[in-house]
Amino acid sequence: MTTNISSDSPIGVFDSGLGGLTVLRALEKILPKESFLYFGDTAHVPYGTKSAETVTQYSRHILDFFVEHGTKAVVIACNTASAVACTTLQSEYEVPVFNVVTPSVEFASTITKTQSVGVIGTTATVQSGAYTAAFNSLNRGISVKEISCPLFVPLIEEGWAETSIAREVAMQYLSPLSTLNTDTLILGCTHYPIMADTILSAVPDHIQLVYSGETVGEQLKHHLKKEEKFNTENALKTTRFFVSDFPQKFDELGSRFLGRPLENVTHVSLL
């Protein structure tokens, strides 16, 4: 149950690992007076290779953790969990739960002029068809091209996001977009903002990128204002980090994704 929730209560953000830190980074800019709790389920990364039931169960444990810590809203900063677990979590918990798929789809549908949108993501995300289904639910006749880019995540985690190797891989993956009428491209993986410049160099100049952190941030901001839970005070804001395991390169990768050193990191076991 959600009790004693106020505008001062923190916002929970979770991902299977560290990619969701790019979403947190955007949320901190859009909601500069809010406090956050970030949970990286690094003991179970990646979610993309797990069944929907398993991902949903992992997500429940994290939601329980956030509820215990009095969060006023939760953002699923993971495309896989957004696709397979969000609806269930929204039905089972009182705390408002936001995902990174729907806001990006809604925003892209409003800015595309050619009615042709591309989506790039991991193989699991693309195979789930979550983005195409979300576009179809809007009934706006938008053509969707989903492209899996499985090498992007390892390139980013190796620190090779802006190398010639990354550019060559991006050119190979994204070449179909040069023959389509696509003018909008959704980054359907929270790692991909790290590689944005390389991705832009591999697509036609008129294509604009959609970042899930920014789109869900604006949706969350609207919700908090509507529910009078928007923090307008100059109280001391905090961001605390929780992980279920300390993986190799954790500090290095986390700092790269967030844009600053990670502090207040606590190891917790939810099982």
URPEQUI-V960118 format. One line per field, one symbol per residue. ss: DSSP state (@ for helix, = for strand, . for the rest). phi: phi as a letter, one per 40 degrees, with the letter a starting at -180 (. if undefined). burial: 1 if it has 16 or more other C-alpha atoms within 10 Angstrom, else 0. A space follows every 50 residues. Layout:
# URPEQUI-V960118
ss: ???
phi: ???
burial: ???
This chain:
# URPEQUI-V960118
ss: ..........=====.....@@@@@@@@@@.....=====......@@@. .@@@@@@@@@@@@@@@@@....====..@@@@@@.@@@@@@@...====. .@@@@@@@@@@....======.@@@@@@.@@@@@@@@@....======.. @@@@@@@......@@@@@@@@@@@@@@@@....====....@@@@@@@@@ @......====@@@@@@@@@@@@@@@............=====......@ @@@@@@@@......===....
phi: .cbfcaccccbcbbacabdccccddcccccbcbccbbbbbcccbcccccc cccccccdcccccdcccccgccabbccacccdcbbddcccccbcccbbbc cdccccccccbcccfbbbbbacdcccccgcccccccccfbgccbbcbcbc ccccccccgbcbccccccccccccddccbbccbbbcccacccdcbdcccc cbbdcccbcbbcccccccccdccccccfbccbcccccbbbbbbcabccgd cccdccccgaccbfcbcbbcb
burial: 00000011111111111111111111110110111111111100101100 01001101110110111001111111111111111100100000111111 11111011100100111111111111010111011000000101111110 01101110011100011011101100100001111111111111110111 01100011111111111101100100001110000000111111110001 001111110001000000000
